Every structure is written in C-alpha cells, then in structure tokens.
C-alpha cells in the first residue's frame, strides 16, 4: 500500500517535505507536488505496540490519527475516553486506554509522545551515559574468571590460566560460567619448557607421545618416564599437580 512518508523519512529529502498526513495511506487520486514523499515501504509502526500519554486535547488528535493509520477501538472509529491518562495502540491494530500513571508506566510497550505519533516517528535512541560506558570498558578490562566449588578463583592472566585463593576479590574479575571460560581460554600445560598436549589416550610432551596407561604404570612403579624426564622427582611433582588435567 502506498503511504505518505513519516516526518523522519521526509527529513532525508532535499529540501525536507512538510506534510499534514505523515505516514497515512494515500491513493492515486491524492494530488501531491512531490511524488518522492510517497513510499510503499511498511510503516515504521508495523508489528509494534505503543503507549502515548495524553491530555484530553491531545487524546482527540491522537485518536483521529490512529483511525487514519488503521487502528480502532473495539466499538469502531469513534473518539472516546479523552480524559484517560494514556492510550495504547497495538500491533494487531486495536486500541485501549488506561486511567492511572502506575498502569501506564508498567505497561510493556514503546512509549511515544503525542507529537511523535502524529508525525509517524519512532523515539530517538537514548544517549549513552559516559559514566556507564566507561564502567563497561573497565569491566571488559577485568580478567576472565570463574569460581570453583571450593571458592577458588580460576582466572586468565593474559598468557595462562592461574588460580587465586581469595574469593573476596571476585569483584575484580569478569566472572563467567566454567564452560564458557574453558572454551575461551583452553588450559595449556607445560612440563618445564615443553608444551603438553592431551589426546584421548595419549599425552604429548614436547615432540614425544606417551600412553596414559604407561605413565601411570611407570609412576606407580617409581620408574623414570623414559630418558626424557630429567629427574624422577620432577615427574612425580608434575603428575601429582596435574593428575586431573592430564586425565589420569
């Protein structure tokens, strides 16, 4: 359906057009000297519900505009309830009203001023409070972390996963679920200068692969894990500290 553009849509024209029927449907018989002020695009209000706080005088204007846009009371296109606190126009094209400020304030709809509704415009995006924005930036600078069942904080220090025992410092971290943390920061183990890679049944240390069963057997029998390990104490300490992470 062809319609007149809203006031916001007309602002992009050069020069901007000034209309009486912003957003309203029109037909081929409508005479207008600027055809670019017509459009077949859906009205910005399509699929949305709105609430408008009105005075009695504004109520009459808003209702007549709503009728022109295809909205109606259940009893038809009749100006009613002009002394009500607010008017609601719904996406299914029916109208309703309320008599109290509290009901209006808690109604889940987009609020428009009477003039915005008459012009067919949507509310402007609210300005961002610079203090809130700075707070968000500061939060993004916090290290990612999660809290374990024994109240330890596991966090990413920028290079590796580390732990903090003082849970009272939780506010200094960007807390998240453990699963999300591990997906974002895979835990990399190192034995001395060699990186440790875990497989389903094997563990790669440096360039050599070891079967997990062999590691356990060697560990339990107090034998050196091949000549690769510098000392037995090193091997014990590494396995003891990382059994869970090694899948042993």
C-alpha positions in Angstrom: 0.0 0.0 0.0 1.3 3.5 -0.9 1.5 5.9 2.0 2.9 9.3 2.8 6.3 9.2 4.4 6.7 9.9 8.1 8.4 13.2 9.3 11.7 11.4 9.9 11.5 9.9 6.4 10.8 13.2 4.9 13.8 14.7 6.6 16.1 12.9 4.1 14.5 14.8 1.2 16.1 17.9 -0.2 14.5 20.2 0.8 12.5 18.3 3.5 8.8 18.0 2.8 6.2 19.3 5.2 3.1 17.2 5.3 -0.2 17.1 7.1 -0.7 13.4 6.7 2.6 12.0 7.8 2.6 8.2 7.5 -1.0 7.9 6.4 -2.2 5.7 3.5 -2.8 7.5 0.2 -4.1 6.5 -3.3 -3.5 7.6 -6.9 -6.1 10.4 -6.6 -4.1 12.1 -3.9 -2.5 15.2 -5.5 0.9 16.0 -4.2 3.6 18.1 -5.9 6.5 15.9 -4.6 6.0 12.2 -5.5 9.2 11.3 -3.6 7.3 12.0 -0.4 5.3 8.8 -1.1 6.5 5.3 -0.3 5.4 1.6 -0.4 7.6 0.6 2.5 5.9 -0.8 5.6 5.1 1.9 8.2 7.7 2.1 11.0 4.9 1.1 13.4 4.1 -2.2 11.7 4.5 -5.1 14.1 5.0 -2.9 17.2 2.8 -1.7 20.1 3.0 1.7 21.6 1.7 3.8 24.6 1.1 7.5 24.5 0.5 9.7 27.5 -2.1 12.4 26.5 -4.1 15.4 27.7 -7.8 15.5 26.7 -6.9 17.8 23.7 -4.0 15.5 22.6 -6.2 12.4 23.1 -8.6 13.6 20.4 -5.8 14.3 17.9 -4.0 11.0 18.7 -7.2 9.0 18.3 -8.1 10.6 14.9 -4.5 9.9 13.7 -4.8 6.3 14.9 -8.0 5.9 12.9 -6.3 7.2 9.8 -3.5 4.6 10.3 -6.0 1.8 10.6 -6.3 1.4 14.4 -9.7 1.3 16.1 -11.4 0.8 19.4 -13.4 -2.4 19.6 -16.5 -0.3 19.1 -15.2 1.3 16.0 -13.7 4.6 14.8 -15.2 6.9 17.4 -13.4 9.4 19.6 -13.7 8.1 23.2 -12.1 8.2 26.6 -10.5 11.6 26.1 -9.9 12.0 29.9 -7.9 8.8 30.2 -4.3 9.0 31.3 -2.9 7.1 28.3 -3.7 5.4 25.0 -2.3 2.1 23.8 -2.1 1.2 20.1 -1.3 -2.5 19.4 0.3 -4.3 16.6 -3.0 -6.1 15.8 -4.5 -2.6 15.2 -6.8 -2.4 18.2 -6.7 0.4 20.8 -7.0 0.5 24.5 -6.6 3.1 27.3 -5.7 3.4 31.0 -6.7 5.8 33.7 -3.6 5.6 36.0 0.0 6.6 35.8 1.2 3.4 37.5 -0.5 1.1 35.0 0.8 3.2 32.1 4.4 3.2 33.5 4.5 -0.6 33.9 2.8 -1.4 30.5 5.3 -3.3 28.3 5.1 -1.1 25.1 7.3 1.5 23.4 6.4 5.0 24.7 5.8 7.8 22.2 5.0 11.4 22.7 1.7 12.6 21.1 3.8 14.6 18.5 5.9 11.6 17.6 2.7 9.6 17.0 1.2 12.4 14.9 4.4 12.6 12.8 4.6 8.8 12.4 8.1 8.8 14.0 9.9 6.5 16.4 11.6 7.7 19.6 15.3 8.7 19.2 17.9 6.3 20.6 18.7 7.3 24.2 22.1 9.0 24.7 24.7 6.7 26.3 25.7 7.9 29.8 29.5 8.3 29.5 29.9 7.0 33.1 28.0 3.8 32.2 30.1 3.4 29.0 33.3 3.9 31.0 32.1 1.3 33.5 31.5 -1.2 30.7 35.0 -0.5 29.3 36.6 -1.1 32.7 34.6 -4.3 33.1 35.9 -5.6 29.8 39.5 -5.0 31.0 38.9 -7.3 34.0 40.5 -10.8 33.7 38.0 -13.5 32.8 37.4 -15.9 35.7 35.1 -18.5 37.3 34.7 -19.6 40.9 35.2 -23.3 41.8 33.1 -25.3 44.3 35.9 -24.8 46.9 35.7 -21.0 46.4 38.9 -20.6 44.4 39.0 -18.1 41.6 40.4 -19.6 38.3 41.4 -16.7 36.0 43.2 -15.9 32.8 46.2 -13.7 33.4 46.7 -12.8 29.8 49.0 -15.6 29.0 47.9 -18.6 31.0 45.3 -20.0 33.4 46.1 -19.2 37.0 44.4 -19.5 40.4 43.6 -17.2 43.3 42.5 -18.5 46.7 40.9 -15.2 47.9 37.2 -15.3 46.7 36.6 -11.9 48.2 38.4 -10.5 45.2 35.8 -11.8 42.8 34.6 -8.3 42.0 37.9 -7.6 40.3 37.3 -10.3 37.7 34.9 -10.7 34.8 33.1 -13.8 36.2 31.6 -16.3 33.8 30.5 -20.0 33.7 33.3 -22.5 33.9 32.3 -24.0 30.5 32.4 -20.6 28.8 35.8 -19.8 30.5 37.4 -23.1 29.3 36.1 -22.6 25.7 37.6 -19.1 25.6 40.8 -19.9 27.4 41.9 -23.5 26.8 44.2 -24.5 29.6 47.8 -25.2 28.3 50.1 -27.3 30.4 53.8 -27.2 30.3 56.4 -29.6 31.7 59.5 -27.5 32.1 59.9 -25.8 28.7 57.9 -28.4 26.8 54.3 -27.9 25.9 51.9 -30.7 26.9 49.1 -31.8 24.5 46.4 -34.1 25.7 44.9 -36.8 23.4 42.1 -39.3 24.2 44.6 -42.0 25.3 48.0 -40.3 25.0 49.9 -37.3 26.2 52.4 -35.4 24.1 55.3 -33.8 25.9 57.4 -31.8 23.5 57.7 -34.0 20.4 57.2 -37.3 22.2 53.9 -39.2 22.8 53.3 -41.2 26.0 50.4 -43.6 26.6 48.5 -42.6 29.7 48.5 -46.2 31.0 52.3 -46.3 30.6 52.6 -43.1 32.6 50.5 -44.5 35.4 52.4 -47.8 35.4 55.8 -46.0 35.4 54.6 -43.6 38.1 53.3 -46.4 40.4 56.5 -48.5 40.0 58.7 -45.5 40.7 60.5 -45.7 37.4 61.8 -42.8 35.2 59.4 -42.0 32.4 62.0 -42.8 29.7 65.2 -40.8 29.5 63.1 -37.8 28.6 62.4 -36.9 32.3 65.2 -35.1 33.9 64.6 -36.4 37.4 62.1 -38.7 39.0 61.1 -36.0 41.5 60.2 -33.7 38.6 58.0 -36.4 37.1 56.2 -37.1 40.4 55.6 -33.5 41.1 54.3 -32.8 37.6 51.9 -35.8 37.7 50.7 -35.1 41.2 50.0 -31.5 40.5 48.2 -32.2 37.2 46.5 -35.6 37.5 43.1 -34.2 36.9 44.2 -32.1 34.0 46.1 -34.9 32.5 43.1 -37.2 32.6 44.9 -39.7 34.9 
